[in-house]
């Protein structure tokens, strides 16, 4: 990765899972292979809550597309909406957080 001007990936092992942290420059390059829903869920690795504007910025999509993806995540019970209007934000549901936390220390 160094020849491309990027930092090396960081690999961590724990229990039955592993975590790979990629340099910021690699995030966009690999995003085509990852679903938009999974990209949004990855935002929760570094934040407790996200707003539709965060999704717009990270995925480079319109607000309508961001809200549509967030709605899919709500319907699948992976996230829930908190608040209304400009203060609306989204958090991971308890059931979604529990899915992997029992065997992965990174969650």
N, C-alpha and C positions, 0 to 999 in steps of 0.2 A: 504494500500500500504506500510505502514511502515514496516510490518513484512517481506516483500520481499526486504527491503533495498532501496526502492524507495521513492522519495518525493511525497507528495500529489498532485493531479491534481489541477489546478487553474481554477475556473469557473468565467466568466464575462458575464453579461447581457447587452444588448444595443439594444433598438428599437425592431425590429422583429427578432432578431437573438441572438445567444450566442456564446461565444468562450471558448474552453476548451484547456488549455495548459498542455500537459503531460510531465512528466520527460523524459529526454533523453533515459534512459534505457527502457522505455515503447515504444518508437518509433518503434523499430524493432519488438517487440512482436506483435504490432497491424498492422504492415504493410501488413500482408497476407490478411486482409479483405479489404484493400484499394487498388484501382487500381494504377498501376505505374504512370499513367497520373496524378491522383489526388495527389500522393506523390510528383511528380515534382511540381505541382502547389502550394503545401504547402511550398515548398522551397522559393517561392516568398513572403511568410509571413515575412521572415526575411531579404530578399535581393531584390535589385532592378533588378539584372541581375544574370543569372547563366550560367555556362559553362558545356559542356558535361562531363568534369572531375568531376564536383560537383555531377552530376547525378550518375556517376559511383560509387563514394564514398558513397553517401547516400543510394542508392538502391542496392549496391553490385552487379552491372551488368557490362558487358563488354562495351567498347566504342561503338561497333556496335549496341548493344541493346539500349544504351542510345540515340544514334543518331536516331535510329528507333522510339523510343518513342517520342522524341522531334519533329521528322518529322510528326508524327500523330497529335501532338498538333498544329503544324503549319498549317496542312491541315484543322483542325477544327477551325482555327482562334483564338486559345487561346493564342499562343505565336508567336513572330516573331524573325527571326534570324537577328543579326546585326554583320557586319564585315565578314572577310574571313580569312581562315587559322588559325593560332594559336590564333588570337585575336577574333575569333568567340565567341559570347555570345548570350543569348536569353533573351528577355524581354516579359512581359505580354502585350498583345495587348490592345488598348484602349477599344474596344468593350467587351473584357473579363473582364476588370477591372470595367467597368460600370455595368455589369450584377447584381452585388450585392451591389455596393457602395451606391445606393440610399436608402436602408433600413438597412444597417449594418454599424455602426460607426467604426468597427474594420478594414475596408478595406480602 
